[in-house]
Amino acid sequence: MNQKIKTDPWFCIELPVTAYHETLAIQHRLLNARINRVIDNEIALLLEHFPVFTIGRRHGMENLTVSTDFLKKENISVVQIERGGDITFHGPGQIICYPIVRLRSMDLTVVDFVTALEEVMIQTAADWGIGAVRNQMNRGIWIGDCKLGSIGIAVRRGVSFHGFALNVNTALKPFDWINPCGLAGIKMTSMKQILSKSLDLNRVYKSLKRHLQQVFDIELIKKTLLDLPFSGTENNDTQFNIKGYP
């Protein structure tokens, strides 16, 4: 699939490894700004997270297979959020993309959008000779019975948030402590595990950005959070306080 919807450039905001709650607050600010048309461009937020389990809407702790006391010892929090999907793990070495996109402006349905995001991950993995595919019953990208990339989005007033996670050099052990995406017996994999070597994350980021531009037929323009107007949005007095940024 190659979406060919010509549109204005997207703003690309790259963050360092960031705590999940900080990124969620940033997403909400960007989402509100896009909904209220304070920001006219679509946005791609790229980053990694410190270790965290997130659980999608309408799901609980039933697919967590270890105790919360165990997770406290491992210094991993559990966060319930509003995206689709069930439970998953985020951590360093996993590239996260949160597109803040007005779907109507891109002439995309939710299904089209998810399919396009899968395509970005598929093409990125292919640059390293990895032949990932879709599974229409379980969204994301797969190598056989192993899942390489996960997707869970939400849409508010026509604007998307949350997004996808591609396992590059990700530690896989935490996935053993859950039923990933609510699927018992599913194994997760990473590009590192498939290739038996660590990858240069900067190269993978560049590849992913290139395919994001190709799949959506857009140009990415690098921005920082401080470049963007937030007047008229909620929590306008919130200051960004992310270590190592901008």
Backbone torsions as a table, in degrees:
resi	resn	phi	psi	omega
1	MET	NA	137.7	176.0
2	ASN	-140.0	99.8	179.8
3	GLN	-66.2	130.2	179.8
4	LYS	-121.3	73.1	-178.1
5	ILE	-116.7	98.6	-176.6
6	LYS	-70.5	132.0	-175.1
7	THR	-151.4	-179.9	177.4
8	ASP	-67.3	160.1	177.4
9	PRO	-58.3	149.3	172.1
10	TRP	-92.8	144.5	171.6
11	PHE	-81.9	131.5	178.7
12	CYS	-111.0	116.4	-179.0
13	ILE	-113.2	117.6	-179.8
14	GLU	-107.5	126.8	-179.9
15	LEU	-111.8	159.1	171.1
16	PRO	-74.5	-174.3	173.6
17	VAL	-59.1	124.4	-168.1
18	THR	-132.1	141.6	176.1
19	ALA	-62.1	144.1	-173.8
20	TYR	-60.8	-42.9	-176.4
21	HIS	-63.9	-32.4	177.7
22	GLU	-68.3	-42.7	-179.8
23	THR	-66.8	-37.2	178.8
24	LEU	-63.1	-40.7	177.2
25	ALA	-63.4	-40.5	177.9
26	ILE	-63.8	-45.6	177.7
27	GLN	-55.7	-44.8	-178.3
28	HIS	-64.4	-37.6	178.0
29	ARG	-66.9	-44.5	178.3
30	LEU	-65.1	-40.5	178.4
31	LEU	-60.1	-48.2	179.7
32	ASN	-62.5	-39.7	178.8
33	ALA	-65.3	-37.3	179.3
34	ARG	-73.0	-41.8	177.8
35	ILE	-59.4	-43.8	-177.4
36	ASN	-84.3	3.7	178.7
37	ARG	60.0	26.0	169.9
38	VAL	-69.7	-35.2	171.8
39	ILE	-111.4	125.5	-175.7
40	ASP	-92.4	-15.1	-177.4
41	ASN	-96.6	150.6	171.1
42	GLU	-69.8	160.8	-172.8
43	ILE	-134.1	137.3	170.3
44	ALA	-116.8	117.6	179.5
45	LEU	-100.6	119.5	-176.6
46	LEU	-117.8	134.9	-175.6
47	LEU	-171.7	-179.1	166.5
48	GLU	-124.3	158.1	177.9
49	HIS	-110.0	152.1	162.1
50	PHE	-68.5	157.4	-173.6
51	PRO	-53.6	130.2	-178.8
52	VAL	-161.7	145.6	167.5
53	PHE	-102.2	133.8	175.1
54	THR	-119.6	144.1	-178.2
55	ILE	-122.3	128.3	-178.7
56	GLY	-74.2	171.6	-178.2
57	ARG	-60.7	152.2	177.7
58	ARG	68.5	13.1	177.8
59	HIS	-128.0	158.3	-179.5
60	GLY	-123.7	-148.3	-174.0
61	MET	-90.9	8.2	-172.8
62	GLU	-65.3	-22.1	-179.7
63	ASN	-101.4	13.4	169.4
64	LEU	-94.3	121.8	-171.0
65	THR	-102.3	5.5	174.7
66	VAL	-125.0	166.8	-177.6
67	SER	-79.5	157.4	175.7
68	THR	-65.9	-29.3	175.7
69	ASP	-63.7	-39.7	176.9
70	PHE	-61.5	-43.6	-179.0
71	LEU	-66.4	-34.3	176.5
72	LYS	-61.5	-40.4	177.9
73	LYS	-65.2	-32.5	178.3
74	GLU	-84.4	-3.5	-179.7
75	ASN	60.4	43.2	177.4
76	ILE	-120.9	123.9	179.7
77	SER	-90.8	165.1	175.9
78	VAL	-122.6	127.4	-175.0
79	VAL	-126.3	127.8	174.5
80	GLN	-90.1	129.0	-175.5
81	ILE	-133.1	178.7	-170.2
82	GLU	-97.9	5.7	179.6
83	ARG	-75.0	170.2	170.9
84	GLY	-75.7	173.9	179.4
85	GLY	89.4	178.8	-176.8
86	ASP	-109.0	-132.3	-174.4
87	ILE	-93.8	142.3	173.8
88	THR	-148.9	169.7	179.7
89	PHE	-112.8	139.9	170.9
90	HIS	-123.1	142.7	177.6
91	GLY	-165.6	173.4	179.3
92	PRO	-55.9	146.6	-178.0
93	GLY	88.6	-2.2	177.1
94	GLN	-111.7	121.3	-179.3
95	ILE	-83.9	125.0	179.5
96	ILE	-106.6	135.7	172.0
97	CYS	-126.4	119.8	176.0
98	TYR	-111.0	99.1	177.7
99	PRO	-83.3	125.5	174.5
100	ILE	-102.1	95.5	-165.7
101	VAL	-132.6	130.1	172.1
102	ARG	-80.2	106.4	-170.2
103	LEU	-62.7	-36.5	-179.9
104	ARG	-64.4	-35.9	178.2
105	SER	-62.8	-30.8	178.8
106	MET	-92.0	-0.5	-178.0
107	ASP	56.5	45.8	-176.7
108	LEU	-122.3	138.6	165.8
109	THR	-80.7	169.0	177.1
110	VAL	-61.0	-41.9	-179.9
111	VAL	-64.2	-43.6	176.3
112	ASP	-56.9	-43.7	-176.5
113	PHE	-64.5	-47.0	178.9
114	VAL	-62.1	-41.9	178.9
115	THR	-61.9	-40.4	178.5
116	ALA	-65.7	-40.1	177.9
117	LEU	-64.9	-38.9	173.9
118	GLU	-59.4	-41.4	-178.9
119	GLU	-62.2	-38.1	176.9
120	VAL	-58.9	-45.9	179.6
121	MET	-67.1	-41.8	-179.9
122	ILE	-59.5	-46.6	-178.2
123	GLN	-69.3	-34.6	177.0
124	THR	-63.7	-48.1	178.3
125	ALA	-60.8	-36.2	-178.9
126	ALA	-63.3	-27.2	177.6
127	ASP	-62.9	-18.4	176.4
128	TRP	-109.5	19.7	176.5
129	GLY	74.9	19.4	-178.6
130	ILE	-99.9	121.0	-175.9
131	GLY	-94.3	73.4	179.5
132	ALA	-77.7	151.9	-179.5
133	VAL	-135.5	168.9	175.2
134	ARG	-86.8	161.0	168.5
135	ASN	-134.0	106.5	-172.6
136	GLN	-63.1	-21.3	178.0
137	MET	-79.1	-27.5	-177.4
138	ASN	-137.5	102.3	-172.7
139	ARG	-64.2	154.4	-174.2
140	GLY	124.2	-165.9	176.5
141	ILE	-126.0	148.2	-167.3
142	TRP	-133.7	150.1	167.5
143	ILE	-120.5	101.3	-173.4
144	GLY	61.6	-125.2	179.6
145	ASP	-94.1	7.9	-178.2
146	CYS	-106.9	137.8	-177.5
147	LYS	-94.5	127.8	-178.8
148	LEU	-100.2	-32.3	-178.0
149	GLY	-142.8	141.6	-176.3
150	SER	-117.7	151.4	178.6
151	ILE	-132.2	136.0	172.2
152	GLY	-154.7	111.8	-177.6
153	ILE	-117.3	166.2	170.5
154	ALA	-133.7	156.5	178.2
155	VAL	-132.4	128.0	177.8
156	ARG	-126.9	120.4	-179.7
157	ARG	50.4	41.4	174.4
158	GLY	84.7	0.9	-178.1
159	VAL	-114.0	130.9	-178.4
160	SER	-82.0	154.2	166.7
161	PHE	-152.5	-178.9	-162.7
162	HIS	58.7	-165.3	-174.2
163	GLY	170.6	-128.9	-175.5
164	PHE	-130.6	160.6	179.9
165	ALA	-132.5	123.3	179.2
166	LEU	-108.5	121.4	-179.1
167	ASN	-79.0	111.4	-179.7
168	VAL	-103.6	-78.3	176.8
169	ASN	-107.4	21.9	-171.7
170	THR	-61.2	138.2	169.3
171	ALA	-66.5	127.6	-174.6
172	LEU	-95.5	-15.7	-176.9
173	LYS	-54.8	-43.2	-179.5
174	PRO	-58.9	-24.8	177.5
175	PHE	-67.1	-21.0	177.2
176	ASP	-71.1	-13.7	-176.4
177	TRP	-94.5	4.5	178.8
178	ILE	-139.2	168.2	163.2
179	ASN	-95.2	96.5	-172.3
180	PRO	-54.4	130.0	179.8
181	CYS	59.4	20.9	178.5
182	GLY	78.1	13.6	-175.7
183	LEU	-108.2	109.0	179.5
184	ALA	-66.5	138.5	176.7
185	GLY	84.7	-2.8	179.5
186	ILE	-79.8	135.6	175.4
187	LYS	-105.7	141.2	174.1
188	MET	-95.8	153.9	175.2
189	THR	-135.1	176.7	179.4
190	SER	-141.6	162.2	175.5
191	MET	-60.9	-37.1	177.3
192	LYS	-60.6	-46.2	-179.4
193	GLN	-65.4	-41.6	-178.8
194	ILE	-64.4	-40.8	-175.3
195	LEU	-93.7	-6.9	-179.3
196	SER	59.1	35.4	175.4
197	LYS	-162.7	153.0	175.5
198	SER	-73.3	147.9	179.3
199	LEU	-107.0	155.4	173.7
200	ASP	-76.7	108.7	-175.9
201	LEU	-60.3	-35.4	179.7
202	ASN	-60.7	-39.2	177.7
203	ARG	-66.0	-39.4	-180.0
204	VAL	-68.1	-40.4	175.3
205	TYR	-56.7	-46.9	-179.1
206	LYS	-61.3	-43.0	178.1
207	SER	-61.8	-45.7	-178.8
208	LEU	-62.5	-41.9	179.0
209	LYS	-64.8	-39.1	178.5
210	ARG	-61.5	-44.4	-178.4
211	HIS	-73.6	-30.1	173.8
212	LEU	-60.4	-41.7	178.6
213	GLN	-67.8	-41.3	-177.6
214	GLN	-69.4	-45.2	-175.9
215	VAL	-65.4	-41.7	-178.1
216	PHE	-94.8	-2.1	-179.2
217	ASP	53.6	52.4	-179.7
218	ILE	-132.1	169.1	172.4
219	GLU	-108.0	136.0	174.1
220	LEU	-94.8	130.4	176.4
221	ILE	-114.6	123.4	-177.3
222	LYS	-68.9	130.9	176.7
223	LYS	-137.0	161.1	167.4
224	THR	-108.9	164.6	177.4
225	LEU	-59.4	-32.6	-177.9
226	LEU	-72.3	-14.9	177.5
227	ASP	-77.8	-17.7	-167.6
228	LEU	-95.2	144.5	176.4
229	PRO	-81.2	132.1	177.7
230	PHE	-122.6	5.5	-179.7
231	SER	-61.2	140.5	-179.8
232	GLY	88.1	-2.4	178.4
233	THR	-105.0	166.6	179.5
234	GLU	-66.3	151.6	175.8
235	ASN	57.4	38.2	-175.9
236	ASN	-63.9	-21.9	-178.0
237	ASP	-87.5	-0.4	178.5
238	THR	-66.7	132.5	177.8
239	GLN	-99.7	142.0	175.9
240	PHE	-79.2	127.0	-175.9
241	ASN	-136.3	63.6	-177.6
242	ILE	-103.4	125.2	-178.4
243	LYS	-58.9	129.2	178.5
244	GLY	82.0	11.6	-177.5
245	TYR	-133.4	143.5	1.2
246	PRO	-84.1	NA	NA
